[in-house]
């Protein structure tokens, strides 16, 4: 009898060891970290905290998610760390921004590409907008382009970094309007770029619609145009660039979601891929996002994989042309 008990104990230990060796088991057993490559207060950080606020619920992960900010160089600092140093054990997730990290990998000088990460789910799609201070003399994109035409390189405007959605929008505007602009990446990301506009340090800026929504509500900025194919429901009074005569599509729209490092056990990826989209769809999350002017666009892992692949093709062509 003792032999049978001993054998059963050995078998149970082996099964349990195997389950935890592949990173699965009763995952998650402790809080999960979500790395955000931008500073606190910016759109990505703001939204990441909202979409993970119900993570501890039994119908979600059952464990809270802690946001860790690793800002710098338009997201490069955080994503380089995530691709090369983050543990692939399911307890370290990262927020992605598309087109940002794909465009940066195409331009080179970074330690990551789309192949460095495994997407889990997408929570939002945030188009870029052109903003100016509330007391600016500019009231339309025609005013902006007219000034830029008369003052080549003299129109200073801010954005979150190099080869992020803001920068891509700026490059598209230069090409479509036939002007030279002075794009100034802000080391503090989108929140710093917006502060520079409000403080009058630059003549204008390209920023996230969600950041601009809150800044306009506070009476700090005017929003002159949106870099998308259609007007946005959060600000239907703001015309698209196309409506104002500039051939600019939605290539700079900022998709945000959650990913894990390459090498994360497939069982954990599958668990997260099944749970996280439902967590994003929580009604409390939707209400908070809407109140903050943050457009939601939930996509599953398979849909995100398709989106990443499509953006890789589009951005390779776009950046080669610009």
Backbone bond lengths (Angstrom), bond angles and torsions (degrees), N, CA, C in turn:
res aa  C-N    CA-C-N  psi(-1)  N-CA   C-N-CA  omega(-1)  CA-C   N-CA-C  phi
1 X - - - 1.472 - - 1.524 110.69 -
2 X 1.350 114.70 -42.78 1.451 118.86 179.64 1.529 111.06 -60.88
3 X 1.365 114.91 -34.69 1.465 118.92 179.92 1.532 110.55 -63.32
4 X 1.346 114.88 -41.83 1.467 118.87 -179.12 1.539 110.92 -65.82
5 X 1.349 115.57 -41.56 1.459 119.81 178.62 1.522 111.01 -63.23
6 X 1.345 114.92 -43.30 1.467 119.36 178.85 1.516 110.79 -63.00
7 X 1.333 116.08 -42.12 1.473 119.67 -179.91 1.518 111.29 -64.48
8 X 1.346 115.25 -41.01 1.463 119.11 178.69 1.512 111.54 -64.48
9 X 1.335 115.94 -39.70 1.464 120.34 178.59 1.511 111.35 -63.11
10 X 1.330 116.04 -42.36 1.469 120.77 178.29 1.525 110.35 -62.70
11 X 1.353 115.55 -43.72 1.468 119.46 -179.52 1.519 111.24 -63.49
12 X 1.372 115.92 -43.18 1.463 119.63 179.40 1.518 111.54 -63.23
13 X 1.342 115.89 -41.07 1.459 120.12 178.48 1.519 110.50 -62.45
14 X 1.326 115.67 -41.29 1.469 119.95 -179.46 1.519 110.99 -64.70
15 X 1.343 115.87 -42.13 1.462 119.98 179.51 1.519 111.16 -64.55
16 X 1.349 115.62 -44.98 1.466 119.72 -179.91 1.510 110.68 -64.89
17 X 1.330 115.60 -43.07 1.460 119.57 179.06 1.500 111.52 -61.52
18 X 1.345 115.46 -40.51 1.461 119.71 179.25 1.520 110.60 -64.95
19 X 1.355 115.68 -41.92 1.465 119.73 -178.29 1.517 111.18 -61.59
20 X 1.341 116.51 -42.89 1.459 118.61 -178.94 1.509 112.31 -81.29
21 X 1.335 116.29 -22.20 1.466 119.07 176.98 1.513 110.51 -66.01
22 X 1.364 115.65 -35.23 1.467 116.35 179.80 1.528 110.82 -86.58
23 X 1.355 116.09 7.50 1.455 119.39 174.58 1.505 114.02 82.96
24 X 1.328 118.02 5.00 1.459 120.34 -173.22 1.522 110.22 -96.16
25 X 1.338 117.49 -90.91 1.458 119.63 179.02 1.517 110.87 56.56
26 X 1.333 116.79 -134.22 1.462 122.26 179.26 1.524 110.02 -97.57
27 X 1.289 116.26 43.29 1.470 122.20 -178.06 1.524 111.15 -60.41
28 X 1.342 118.28 140.81 1.475 125.69 -10.15 1.535 111.30 -88.13
29 X 1.303 116.16 144.96 1.463 121.74 179.88 1.525 112.66 -101.00
30 X 1.322 115.88 -6.45 1.464 120.14 179.57 1.527 108.16 -149.60
31 X 1.326 118.94 168.76 1.467 120.50 179.90 1.525 112.46 -56.16
32 X 1.320 114.86 151.50 1.463 122.56 -178.57 1.529 108.54 -108.35
33 X 1.329 116.43 141.66 1.461 120.98 177.96 1.525 109.92 -96.12
34 X 1.325 116.16 139.25 1.465 121.38 173.17 1.520 108.30 -119.50
35 X 1.328 116.81 112.40 1.456 122.30 -179.80 1.524 109.86 -83.08
36 X 1.336 115.78 127.72 1.465 122.73 175.93 1.523 107.89 -112.89
37 X 1.325 116.64 126.52 1.467 121.81 -175.13 1.526 114.07 -80.85
38 X 1.316 116.83 10.89 1.459 121.60 179.88 1.524 109.75 -131.06
39 X 1.322 116.16 163.76 1.454 121.45 -173.60 1.518 113.72 -73.11
40 X 1.322 114.94 163.88 1.463 121.53 177.54 1.526 110.08 -62.82
41 X 1.308 116.69 138.02 1.456 121.47 177.13 1.509 114.61 99.51
42 X 1.348 117.61 -18.65 1.455 120.59 177.41 1.520 110.90 -78.00
43 X 1.323 116.62 174.01 1.461 120.56 -173.98 1.525 112.61 -61.96
44 X 1.333 118.01 -42.66 1.461 119.60 -178.32 1.523 110.97 -64.50
45 X 1.321 116.55 -44.97 1.464 121.24 178.50 1.527 110.38 -64.05
46 X 1.307 116.91 -46.85 1.465 122.82 -179.10 1.527 110.79 -57.23
47 X 1.327 115.73 -47.00 1.461 119.79 -177.57 1.530 111.70 -73.68
48 X 1.328 117.59 -37.46 1.467 120.56 -179.96 1.520 110.96 -59.59
49 X 1.309 116.36 -37.91 1.473 120.11 179.91 1.528 111.24 -69.36
50 X 1.326 116.40 -32.71 1.468 119.36 178.72 1.528 111.10 -73.41
51 X 1.339 117.16 -49.28 1.469 119.14 -173.22 1.525 112.90 -70.61
52 X 1.335 117.58 -14.99 1.468 119.81 178.05 1.533 112.42 -105.35
53 X 1.325 118.09 5.94 1.468 119.64 -172.67 1.531 112.69 -68.84
54 X 1.343 117.78 -19.98 1.463 119.98 178.79 1.530 111.65 -102.79
55 X 1.327 117.50 14.19 1.469 120.79 -175.83 1.520 112.88 -57.67
56 X 1.326 118.11 -32.85 1.453 121.69 -177.76 1.512 114.34 -75.33
57 X 1.334 117.76 -9.80 1.464 120.71 179.35 1.522 111.30 -64.82
58 X 1.330 115.47 152.00 1.461 119.80 179.72 1.520 112.44 -63.88
59 X 1.333 117.49 -29.09 1.462 119.71 179.63 1.528 111.99 -87.11
60 X 1.342 116.55 5.30 1.473 120.99 174.61 1.531 107.66 -116.54
61 X 1.325 118.14 -129.89 1.466 120.61 -178.33 1.529 112.43 -78.92
62 X 1.328 116.28 -24.19 1.455 119.07 -176.43 1.512 112.71 79.62
63 X 1.306 116.86 5.25 1.462 123.91 177.27 1.527 108.38 -143.04
64 X 1.321 118.75 144.76 1.467 120.17 179.26 1.525 111.95 -70.02
65 X 1.320 115.02 159.32 1.461 122.07 175.47 1.523 107.95 -112.58
66 X 1.327 115.91 127.25 1.467 121.97 178.95 1.524 109.49 -100.70
67 X 1.324 117.34 127.08 1.467 121.87 179.71 1.528 109.43 -85.26
68 X 1.317 115.87 128.01 1.462 122.68 176.09 1.528 107.93 -118.72
69 X 1.315 118.30 121.11 1.472 122.02 -179.47 1.521 111.06 -93.07
70 X 1.335 115.53 128.97 1.467 121.94 174.47 1.529 107.96 -130.33
71 X 1.347 117.83 71.55 1.461 121.02 -175.01 1.520 113.10 -79.80
72 X 1.324 114.63 164.29 1.460 120.83 174.10 1.508 112.77 138.67
73 X 1.344 116.03 139.26 1.466 123.50 173.69 1.526 112.85 55.41
74 X 1.330 115.98 43.77 1.456 119.87 175.82 1.515 114.23 65.76
75 X 1.327 117.18 24.13 1.461 121.46 -179.74 1.513 113.80 105.79
76 X 1.335 117.08 -13.96 1.465 120.97 -175.30 1.530 112.43 -60.55
77 X 1.334 117.24 -41.05 1.464 120.75 -177.25 1.524 110.54 -58.44
78 X 1.319 116.10 -50.38 1.458 120.52 -178.44 1.513 113.19 -66.22
79 X 1.324 117.21 -45.60 1.471 119.68 -177.05 1.524 111.93 -71.57
80 X 1.331 117.98 -33.06 1.464 119.11 173.76 1.530 110.39 -61.59
81 X 1.347 115.37 -43.70 1.461 119.60 178.27 1.523 110.63 -63.06
82 X 1.324 116.08 -43.26 1.461 120.61 -176.42 1.524 111.53 -64.73
83 X 1.340 116.09 -37.42 1.470 120.01 -178.22 1.524 112.87 -76.60
84 X 1.319 117.64 -27.76 1.465 120.33 -171.76 1.528 114.83 -112.16
85 X 1.337 118.47 -21.69 1.457 119.63 -173.38 1.530 115.31 -127.50
86 X 1.313 118.47 -17.92 1.466 120.05 -176.81 1.518 110.69 -69.45
87 X 1.319 116.84 141.88 1.464 122.17 177.72 1.528 109.64 -71.92
88 X 1.327 115.42 132.74 1.472 121.16 179.70 1.525 109.51 -92.67
89 X 1.334 116.24 58.76 1.458 120.95 -175.16 1.520 113.37 -119.43
90 X 1.327 116.45 6.73 1.450 120.06 179.87 1.511 114.19 88.21
91 X 1.330 117.05 -9.04 1.467 119.86 -179.39 1.526 111.73 -100.34
92 X 1.330 116.36 1.38 1.458 121.35 174.80 1.523 108.21 -127.96
93 X 1.321 116.05 105.28 1.457 121.49 175.51 1.528 108.20 -105.70
94 X 1.305 115.88 166.35 1.458 120.59 178.13 1.515 110.35 -135.30
95 X 1.323 116.27 147.16 1.463 120.60 172.88 1.526 107.55 -86.01
96 X 1.324 116.72 132.26 1.463 119.35 176.24 1.516 110.12 -104.95
97 X 1.314 115.04 153.59 1.464 123.07 172.87 1.517 107.33 -128.87
98 X 1.318 115.76 121.56 1.468 122.75 176.10 1.530 106.23 -113.90
99 X 1.318 120.54 127.84 1.469 127.72 21.71 1.524 116.19 -90.77
100 X 1.298 119.07 0.89 1.455 123.42 -168.08 1.532 114.34 -49.17
101 X 1.347 116.50 -65.96 1.468 115.97 -170.89 1.525 112.19 -71.18
102 X 1.330 117.75 -26.68 1.461 119.17 176.87 1.524 110.31 -70.79
103 X 1.334 117.22 -44.27 1.468 120.63 178.03 1.525 110.76 -61.60
104 X 1.323 117.15 -41.27 1.461 120.87 179.44 1.522 111.54 -64.47
105 X 1.329 116.66 -38.54 1.465 119.12 179.14 1.523 111.55 -69.02
106 X 1.329 116.68 -32.53 1.470 120.75 176.64 1.527 110.31 -67.21
107 X 1.326 116.30 -41.33 1.468 120.60 179.58 1.525 111.82 -70.70
108 X 1.331 117.55 -26.76 1.464 121.29 176.15 1.514 113.63 93.41
109 X 1.332 114.75 176.22 1.454 120.64 179.31 1.512 113.80 83.67
110 X 1.351 117.25 12.14 1.464 121.00 178.10 1.525 109.02 -127.46
111 X 1.332 115.41 165.02 1.470 120.78 -175.92 1.521 112.00 -100.95
112 X 1.318 118.25 26.59 1.455 120.54 -177.28 1.517 111.52 -146.43
113 X 1.310 113.96 161.72 1.460 124.06 171.42 1.523 106.17 -151.28
114 X 1.312 117.34 -176.20 1.458 119.60 178.42 1.526 111.12 -61.37
115 X 1.337 116.70 -26.51 1.469 120.78 -179.60 1.523 112.79 -74.62
116 X 1.333 117.94 -8.54 1.467 121.29 -179.57 1.527 112.56 -82.56
117 X 1.339 116.42 -12.96 1.451 120.55 -171.15 1.524 112.06 -131.43
118 X 1.330 115.77 159.47 1.467 122.69 174.25 1.533 108.05 -117.82
119 X 1.331 118.24 113.41 1.469 119.39 179.68 1.525 111.22 -69.66
120 X 1.319 115.70 148.91 1.460 121.94 177.30 1.534 110.37 -110.62
121 X 1.334 117.30 -55.00 1.462 121.11 179.40 1.521 109.59 -166.54
122 X 1.324 115.75 155.90 1.462 122.56 178.70 1.519 109.37 -105.20
123 X 1.358 116.43 139.68 1.466 117.80 179.27 1.536 113.33 -110.04
124 X 1.346 119.32 -25.69 1.460 118.01 -174.48 1.504 114.65 -153.00
125 X 1.324 115.56 165.45 1.464 123.25 174.69 1.524 107.14 -137.00
126 X 1.318 116.05 110.54 1.467 122.69 -170.03 1.526 109.74 -116.82
127 X 1.327 119.50 104.10 1.460 119.94 -178.60 1.522 112.67 -71.54
128 X 1.320 115.27 155.54 1.458 120.72 174.94 1.526 109.52 -79.95
129 X 1.318 115.73 150.56 1.467 121.67 176.41 1.526 108.32 -135.49
130 X 1.321 115.81 156.50 1.466 121.21 175.81 1.521 107.97 -97.67
131 X 1.329 116.15 123.90 1.463 120.75 -176.66 1.524 110.32 -121.58
132 X 1.324 114.90 152.12 1.465 122.55 172.12 1.521 107.42 -136.54
133 X 1.308 116.49 162.03 1.465 120.43 178.46 1.522 110.56 -61.50
134 X 1.320 116.41 153.42 1.466 121.26 -176.60 1.527 112.50 -57.51
135 X 1.339 117.38 -29.90 1.464 120.42 -178.27 1.525 112.82 -99.29
136 X 1.341 117.26 14.83 1.463 121.03 -179.40 1.523 111.66 -66.01
137 X 1.323 115.45 151.74 1.469 120.71 176.03 1.522 111.30 -76.36
138 X 1.330 117.41 -14.20 1.461 121.19 -179.53 1.533 110.12 -83.03
139 X 1.338 115.91 130.00 1.461 120.65 179.19 1.525 112.97 -123.83
140 X 1.327 116.71 -0.60 1.459 120.96 178.55 1.521 108.15 -157.76
141 X 1.338 116.46 167.73 1.459 119.33 176.76 1.529 110.28 -68.24
142 X 1.321 117.71 -25.97 1.467 120.47 176.16 1.527 109.77 -63.20
143 X 1.325 117.85 -38.65 1.472 121.41 176.99 1.531 110.17 -63.88
144 X 1.321 116.23 -42.16 1.470 121.37 -179.23 1.522 110.17 -63.87
145 X 1.317 116.50 -48.36 1.462 121.28 -177.46 1.531 110.52 -66.93
146 X 1.324 117.00 -36.76 1.465 120.66 178.23 1.526 110.13 -61.64
147 X 1.337 116.54 -43.37 1.467 120.66 178.59 1.522 110.35 -65.35
148 X 1.325 116.51 -43.03 1.466 120.53 -179.08 1.527 111.50 -65.04
149 X 1.318 116.47 -34.02 1.471 120.68 178.45 1.529 110.63 -68.06
150 X 1.317 115.92 -40.67 1.470 120.38 -179.74 1.526 112.47 -77.83
151 X 1.333 116.55 -20.80 1.472 121.32 -177.31 1.534 110.08 -131.98
152 X 1.334 117.89 72.51 1.472 120.62 -177.01 1.541 112.13 -53.91
153 X 1.317 115.94 123.72 1.461 120.56 179.97 1.508 113.79 76.00
154 X 1.331 117.60 3.34 1.462 120.64 -175.70 1.514 114.26 -97.00
155 X 1.328 116.68 -8.97 1.452 119.09 179.78 1.536 108.39 -89.88
156 X 1.319 115.25 100.08 1.467 120.49 -179.40 1.526 109.95 -83.34
157 X 1.324 115.65 134.84 1.467 118.45 174.92 1.515 109.59 -151.63
158 X 1.337 114.22 151.11 1.453 121.39 -171.18 1.521 112.53 -100.53
159 X 1.326 114.53 161.15 1.468 122.64 174.57 1.513 108.71 -158.38
160 X 1.326 116.61 174.97 1.469 120.87 -172.10 1.526 114.49 -77.67
161 X 1.325 118.99 -13.71 1.465 119.36 -179.70 1.516 111.01 162.25
162 X 1.320 115.72 -174.71 1.459 121.23 179.08 1.525 110.89 -88.13
163 X 1.321 115.12 136.64 1.463 123.35 178.92 1.521 112.32 54.35
164 X 1.335 114.18 40.40 1.458 122.22 165.39 1.529 105.81 -105.74
165 X 1.330 117.26 179.53 1.456 119.34 -178.43 1.516 113.07 -57.29
166 X 1.337 116.76 -37.00 1.472 120.69 179.92 1.522 110.99 -62.09
167 X 1.329 115.99 -44.25 1.463 120.35 -178.20 1.529 110.70 -67.54
168 X 1.331 116.39 -40.21 1.464 120.04 178.37 1.526 110.02 -63.11
169 X 1.333 116.88 -41.55 1.467 120.46 176.38 1.527 110.77 -60.52
170 X 1.330 116.03 -41.10 1.470 120.61 179.53 1.522 111.15 -63.72
171 X 1.330 116.87 -42.77 1.463 120.66 178.83 1.525 110.72 -64.14
172 X 1.332 115.82 -39.08 1.466 119.22 177.45 1.526 111.06 -64.46
173 X 1.327 116.86 -39.80 1.470 120.64 -179.75 1.526 110.27 -65.37
174 X 1.315 116.65 -43.44 1.475 119.73 177.86 1.527 110.83 -57.05
175 X 1.329 115.86 -46.25 1.461 119.85 -177.99 1.521 111.76 -67.64
176 X 1.341 116.26 -46.15 1.468 120.19 -175.88 1.527 112.54 -68.10
177 X 1.337 116.66 -34.98 1.464 120.65 -177.21 1.526 112.46 -94.43
178 X 1.328 116.74 -11.07 1.457 120.24 -179.74 1.509 113.45 66.89
179 X 1.347 116.37 38.71 1.460 120.78 -178.37 1.528 110.19 -127.61
180 X 1.338 115.13 164.66 1.464 121.68 174.80 1.512 108.52 -109.50
181 X 1.337 115.89 122.87 1.455 121.52 -178.32 1.529 110.26 -112.84
182 X 1.315 116.52 163.59 1.469 121.40 178.63 1.526 108.41 -110.79
183 X 1.343 115.27 87.46 1.461 120.88 -179.28 1.526 109.49 -79.30
184 X 1.335 116.20 127.89 1.466 121.16 -177.38 1.526 109.38 -119.65
185 X 1.348 117.70 103.67 1.468 119.67 178.32 1.521 110.62 -68.09
186 X 1.324 116.33 136.85 1.453 120.76 -178.13 1.522 109.67 -100.89
187 X 1.329 116.67 129.57 1.467 121.42 -176.00 1.525 112.45 -66.50
188 X 1.324 117.02 -18.85 1.463 120.91 179.71 1.525 112.46 -94.11
189 X 1.337 117.27 12.15 1.451 120.68 176.58 1.513 113.58 75.46
190 X 1.360 115.36 -156.84 1.456 120.72 -175.44 1.515 113.91 -61.70
191 X 1.341 117.23 -38.41 1.468 119.34 -179.51 1.524 110.89 -66.79
192 X 1.340 116.83 -39.55 1.460 120.52 177.21 1.508 112.02 -67.81
193 X 1.339 115.92 -37.73 1.468 120.39 178.93 1.523 110.83 -64.63
194 X 1.323 116.62 -39.03 1.465 120.06 178.92 1.528 110.72 -68.24
195 X 1.316 116.80 -40.90 1.468 120.56 178.72 1.529 110.92 -60.96
196 X 1.344 116.46 -35.98 1.463 120.61 179.39 1.525 111.34 -64.41
197 X 1.337 116.44 -36.91 1.471 120.85 177.14 1.522 110.40 -67.14
198 X 1.319 115.68 -48.82 1.470 120.73 -177.05 1.531 111.48 -62.77
199 X 1.353 115.66 -37.27 1.468 120.37 -178.34 1.520 113.08 -79.58
200 X 1.335 118.08 -5.68 1.458 121.12 179.78 1.516 114.13 78.67
201 X 1.342 116.36 17.32 1.470 120.05 178.81 1.522 111.30 -74.04
202 X 1.326 116.96 -22.89 1.463 123.46 176.49 1.522 107.95 -134.39
203 X 1.323 116.71 163.31 1.464 120.64 -178.39 1.521 112.82 -78.69
204 X 1.338 116.13 -21.66 1.458 120.07 -179.00 1.510 109.96 -167.90
205 X 1.314 115.67 -170.75 1.456 119.04 179.09 1.515 112.19 -165.59
206 X 1.319 114.99 155.50 1.463 120.99 169.05 1.519 105.85 -105.57
207 X 1.314 116.81 126.84 1.448 119.83 -176.94 1.517 110.51 -144.41
208 X 1.331 116.08 176.74 1.455 120.99 178.04 1.530 110.05 -73.07
209 X 1.318 115.29 143.97 1.460 119.44 176.80 1.528 110.87 -56.26
210 X 1.341 116.85 -40.16 1.470 119.90 -176.99 1.525 111.66 -64.92
211 X 1.333 117.78 -41.58 1.467 120.69 176.08 1.525 110.13 -64.65
212 X 1.333 115.61 -43.61 1.460 120.58 -177.80 1.534 111.55 -66.12
213 X 1.329 115.81 -35.43 1.466 120.88 178.20 1.519 110.60 -57.38
214 X 1.319 116.00 -46.61 1.467 120.01 -178.87 1.531 111.49 -70.92
215 X 1.335 116.57 -37.51 1.464 120.22 -179.97 1.528 111.17 -67.80
216 X 1.338 116.53 -37.36 1.468 119.36 178.14 1.531 110.69 -70.05
217 X 1.326 116.45 -38.16 1.462 120.10 178.62 1.525 111.20 -61.56
218 X 1.342 114.77 -29.68 1.468 119.63 178.72 1.523 111.86 -84.40
219 X 1.328 117.66 -2.26 1.459 121.56 178.35 1.516 114.38 81.25
220 X 1.357 116.65 19.45 1.467 119.96 -173.98 1.526 115.12 -96.18
221 X 1.333 117.93 -22.02 1.467 119.59 -175.84 1.524 111.71 -140.65
222 X 1.335 113.69 164.08 1.464 122.10 166.79 1.529 106.58 -112.11
223 X 1.331 116.57 144.36 1.461 121.61 179.46 1.522 107.28 -111.51
224 X 1.338 116.26 118.80 1.468 120.37 -170.46 1.522 114.64 -98.73
225 X 1.320 117.91 -20.57 1.459 119.17 -178.80 1.504 111.44 -172.39
226 X 1.342 115.80 154.44 1.459 121.38 179.56 1.531 109.67 -116.66
227 X 1.328 115.86 136.26 1.467 122.42 -179.00 1.531 109.06 -89.47
228 X 1.311 116.10 72.59 1.459 121.49 -179.29 1.525 108.11 -152.43
229 X 1.327 115.95 171.08 1.464 119.43 -178.51 1.516 112.85 -80.13
230 X 1.339 116.46 -20.05 1.456 121.01 -179.40 1.526 110.12 -137.94
231 X 1.316 116.64 158.85 1.465 120.01 173.56 1.528 109.06 -63.45
232 X 1.321 115.88 155.39 1.453 120.56 -178.04 1.518 110.84 -99.59
233 X 1.332 116.24 141.97 1.463 120.53 -176.94 1.527 112.96 -62.44
234 X 1.344 117.36 -21.77 1.457 119.83 -179.31 1.526 112.27 -78.89
235 X 1.336 116.57 -17.77 1.469 120.15 178.84 1.525 108.51 -152.56
236 X 1.312 114.58 73.39 1.459 120.16 -175.04 1.526 113.19 -69.83
237 X 1.345 116.71 -11.63 1.461 120.17 178.46 1.526 112.17 -81.66
238 X 1.344 117.75 -10.81 1.469 121.14 -177.23 1.523 109.84 -94.56
239 X 1.346 117.91 119.12 1.469 120.66 -178.73 1.524 112.49 -74.74
240 X 1.325 115.53 155.50 1.465 120.56 174.57 1.526 109.15 -73.92
241 X 1.321 115.77 166.72 1.467 120.42 174.96 1.524 110.39 -64.30
242 X 1.337 115.84 -36.49 1.466 119.49 179.54 1.523 110.95 -62.75
243 X 1.309 117.38 -40.79 1.468 121.22 178.51 1.524 111.47 -61.89
244 X 1.338 115.53 -27.44 1.468 119.57 -178.32 1.525 112.46 -95.22
245 X 1.337 115.52 9.30 1.460 119.74 172.10 1.513 116.31 97.91
246 X 1.334 117.76 12.50 1.464 120.83 -177.69 1.535 109.50 -115.63
247 X 1.322 115.30 125.09 1.469 121.35 -175.40 1.529 110.08 -77.58
248 X 1.317 116.07 81.58 1.461 123.04 -177.45 1.521 108.89 -129.97
249 X 1.339 116.82 125.84 1.461 120.44 -178.30 1.529 111.34 -97.08
250 X 1.324 116.92 -156.78 1.463 121.93 -174.57 1.530 113.86 -99.27
251 X 1.352 116.99 22.45 1.464 120.37 -176.11 1.530 113.40 -63.01
252 X 1.326 117.42 -22.00 1.468 120.02 -177.29 1.526 112.87 -95.20
253 X 1.327 117.92 -1.51 1.469 120.11 179.96 1.529 109.43 -57.42
254 X 1.325 115.93 131.64 1.458 122.83 -173.49 1.530 110.66 -90.97
255 X 1.344 115.77 104.83 1.463 120.67 173.55 1.520 108.11 -85.65
256 X 1.330 116.60 134.04 1.465 121.53 179.93 1.522 110.25 -124.58
257 X 1.324 115.31 141.70 1.452 119.52 178.09 1.511 110.93 -168.45
258 X 1.319 115.34 -163.73 1.461 122.75 -174.89 1.519 110.14 -118.63
259 X 1.330 115.25 140.73 1.459 121.48 177.40 1.527 109.18 -139.30
260 X 1.326 115.34 169.78 1.462 121.73 174.55 1.524 107.85 -129.66
261 X 1.336 117.55 161.87 1.476 119.09 179.93 1.524 111.82 -66.68
262 X 1.306 116.15 152.13 1.466 121.44 172.49 1.524 107.94 -58.72
263 X 1.318 116.47 138.97 1.454 120.05 -179.05 1.511 113.51 100.85
264 X 1.324 117.59 -8.11 1.463 121.02 175.16 1.532 108.22 -63.14
265 X 1.329 118.46 135.07 1.472 120.46 -179.27 1.527 112.42 -52.04
266 X 1.332 115.56 137.43 1.463 120.40 -176.76 1.523 111.92 -60.41
267 X 1.343 117.19 -33.91 1.465 120.01 179.57 1.523 111.05 -61.27
268 X 1.333 116.57 -38.68 1.466 120.47 178.56 1.521 110.51 -71.46
269 X 1.325 117.28 -42.15 1.465 120.97 176.54 1.525 109.99 -56.46
270 X 1.335 116.16 -45.11 1.472 120.58 -179.56 1.527 111.21 -63.92
271 X 1.344 116.51 -42.27 1.465 120.31 177.71 1.522 111.04 -59.42
272 X 1.324 115.37 -49.29 1.462 120.16 -178.53 1.526 111.18 -64.72
273 X 1.333 116.60 -41.14 1.463 120.72 -178.21 1.528 111.52 -63.36
274 X 1.337 116.79 -28.20 1.456 120.50 178.83 1.526 111.93 -83.33
275 X 1.337 116.94 -30.90 1.463 121.74 -172.17 1.524 114.33 -93.62
276 X 1.321 116.60 -42.25 1.464 120.30 -170.77 1.531 113.76 -64.07
277 X 1.348 120.31 -42.58 1.477 117.59 177.94 1.526 112.68 -59.03
278 X 1.332 116.90 -35.99 1.461 120.40 177.62 1.524 111.07 -68.03
279 X 1.334 116.31 -35.98 1.461 120.84 176.33 1.526 110.08 -62.83
280 X 1.332 116.63 -42.32 1.455 120.99 177.86 1.538 111.66 -62.92
281 X 1.337 116.13 -31.55 1.469 120.90 -174.96 1.528 113.02 -81.58
282 X 1.316 117.85 -0.20 1.457 121.80 178.74 1.528 110.67 -54.92
283 X 1.332 117.33 137.78 1.470 120.86 -175.46 1.528 112.27 -64.94
284 X 1.335 117.38 -33.69 1.473 120.19 177.09 1.522 110.31 -64.65
285 X 1.318 116.24 -40.82 1.461 121.11 177.82 1.524 109.98 -62.00
286 X 1.332 116.19 -47.78 1.469 120.42 -179.28 1.521 111.29 -59.11
287 X 1.338 116.88 -41.38 1.456 120.80 -179.88 1.518 112.77 -64.33
288 X 1.337 116.24 -43.25 1.467 121.29 179.40 1.527 110.99 -66.42
289 X 1.320 116.66 -40.45 1.466 120.24 179.89 1.532 110.27 -65.13
290 X 1.314 116.82 -43.32 1.468 120.01 -179.79 1.514 111.10 -64.16
291 X 1.335 116.39 -40.92 1.466 120.50 -179.95 1.521 111.60 -62.88
292 X 1.333 116.65 -30.16 1.454 121.28 -179.83 1.517 114.00 -91.73
293 X 1.342 117.32 7.17 1.459 120.19 179.56 1.513 113.50 68.17
294 X 1.343 116.22 32.72 1.465 121.55 -176.26 1.523 110.34 -109.98
295 X 1.333 118.03 106.08 1.469 120.53 -178.49 1.525 111.38 -65.45
296 X 1.322 116.47 133.41 1.462 121.37 176.90 1.527 109.89 -97.64
297 X 1.313 115.46 147.29 1.470 121.84 175.35 1.534 106.12 -152.61
298 X 1.325 116.28 88.20 1.459 120.83 -175.12 1.524 110.15 -80.77
299 X 1.337 115.27 129.81 1.460 121.92 176.51 1.521 109.59 -132.77
300 X 1.327 116.13 146.11 1.457 121.60 177.03 1.520 110.46 -78.87
301 X 1.327 116.10 171.60 1.465 120.91 179.16 1.541 111.55 -55.55
302 X 1.320 117.43 -46.20 1.466 119.54 -178.82 1.524 111.23 -63.31
303 X 1.316 116.71 -39.37 1.470 120.36 178.70 1.527 111.04 -67.18
304 X 1.334 116.77 -36.50 1.465 119.94 178.63 1.523 110.29 -68.58
305 X 1.320 117.33 -40.60 1.471 120.32 177.80 1.529 109.99 -57.69
306 X 1.322 117.28 -41.48 1.466 121.37 177.90 1.524 110.80 -65.93
307 X 1.341 116.38 -42.34 1.464 120.57 -179.76 1.522 110.84 -64.23
308 X 1.336 117.64 -44.69 1.467 120.77 178.09 1.528 110.73 -57.70
309 X 1.330 116.74 -46.11 1.467 120.84 -178.19 1.524 111.00 -63.36
310 X 1.339 116.44 -41.45 1.463 120.44 179.72 1.523 111.07 -66.52
311 X 1.327 117.57 -41.16 1.465 120.96 179.57 1.525 111.13 -67.56
312 X 1.317 117.65 -32.91 1.461 120.93 177.20 1.535 109.59 -58.95
313 X 1.326 116.15 -45.11 1.466 121.24 179.74 1.530 110.72 -66.49
314 X 1.339 116.18 -49.51 1.472 121.21 -177.92 1.522 111.92 -60.47
315 X 1.328 116.37 -45.30 1.467 120.19 -176.13 1.522 111.98 -72.00
316 X 1.325 117.09 -34.00 1.464 119.63 176.20 1.526 110.29 -60.14
317 X 1.323 115.54 -44.16 1.478 120.89 178.57 1.521 110.97 -68.88
318 X 1.322 117.17 -45.18 1.468 121.40 -176.82 1.523 111.93 -62.98
319 X 1.338 116.90 -47.41 1.456 120.44 -177.08 1.522 111.75 -69.22
320 X 1.309 116.39 -31.65 1.475 119.51 175.73 1.526 110.20 -64.87
321 X 1.347 115.63 -36.59 1.468 120.60 -179.10 1.523 112.70 -76.49
322 X 1.336 116.06 -25.32 1.471 119.20 -177.53 1.520 112.71 -95.18
